[in-house]
């Protein structure tokens, strides 16, 4: 039986050192998948390198964006590409090895029985390594906050290591999504829940990036808290999620 068409999206900004190692590992774990690099005009030449990889490997595609427009909008660009090109599933992961490719088969297998498969740090067997106590506290707090306010049953709502059924993404009006940055992770789960998506989690080990610097900061955290609060008001007042 043929595999469903699966697109793995990598949203990049200054990931030139990671990309040549990461893409071959992804394709080794999921030989039937294709990869889309969504690059935000990285000044280190990540986009040019992605083009060079794509020229040699037909399973790799590249989208170039004008600049650093936010992680959420980059993931949405990957969603739109998957919808336009009729993939069955789109799987997003970080491009810095914090999401290790060894977890890809488990995520792909999970899509057989759910609409959103989540690589989770907070189910048995999952964890984050190399974090400070402050970062652990911040992540746990945001996840608990999102669960309460957005009525989410999933444990890991702030991570981006996930696979989505493209037919369910077609039911969303992606233009209504508010979050541009890291708050996108909670918002897309909320909107998926509102259109009846089933969700399951599989454990992952989240690791520190191999090269480069982390892009998360306290400004992004505050923005996430605000977006989640606004969505909770919509949730309580019965504002509908417009479907296509």
C-alpha positions, 0 to 999 in steps of 0.5 A: 500500500503506498504511503500518503503524500507527506511534506516536511516543512522547515522554517529557516532563518540563519540555519546554514550550518544545520541544513546540510546535516538535517535534510539527509537525516529527514529523508533517511527516516522518511524516504517517501516524504518531501521537504519544503524549506521556507527561508526568511531571506537568511543573511547567512545564505541559508536560502542559497544553500537550500537552492543548491540542495534542491537542485541535486535532490528532487524531493527538496523544495524551497520557498523564499520570503522577503524577510523575517516575517515571523515563525507563525507566518512561515508555518502558514506558508508551508500549510498553503504550499501543502494545500496547493500541491495536494499533499495528504499530511504536512509535518513541521519541525524545527531546523536546528536539531532540537526536533531530532529526525529519529522521532519522525517515523512515530509521528508519521505512524500516528497520522493513521489515527488522528488529524493532528499528531504532536511530538510531545515533551510532556507525555510519559517518555518525553522531556526537554534536556539542557534547559534552565529552571526558568525555561522549564517553568516558562514552558510549563506555565504557558502550556497550562495557561493554554489548556485552561483558556482554550480548552485543549486536552493535549499536554504540549501545546507550545511545541511545533513538532507536529503533523497535520491532515491537510484535508482538515487544514482546508476547513480553516480560514488561515487568513483569520489566524492572529499570531505571527510568532510563537503563539501560532502553536497554541492558536492553530491547535485551538482552531483545529479543535474548533473544526473537530480535529482529533489529536494525539501525542507521542513522546519526543526528547527536545534537545538544544540546537546544534549550531546557532542561537535560539530565537525565542525571547520574553517578548515572544512569550508575552505576545503568546500570552496576549494572543491566547487570552484574546482567543479565550474571549472568542472561545467564551463568547462563542465566536465561530471559526470561519471555515472555507 
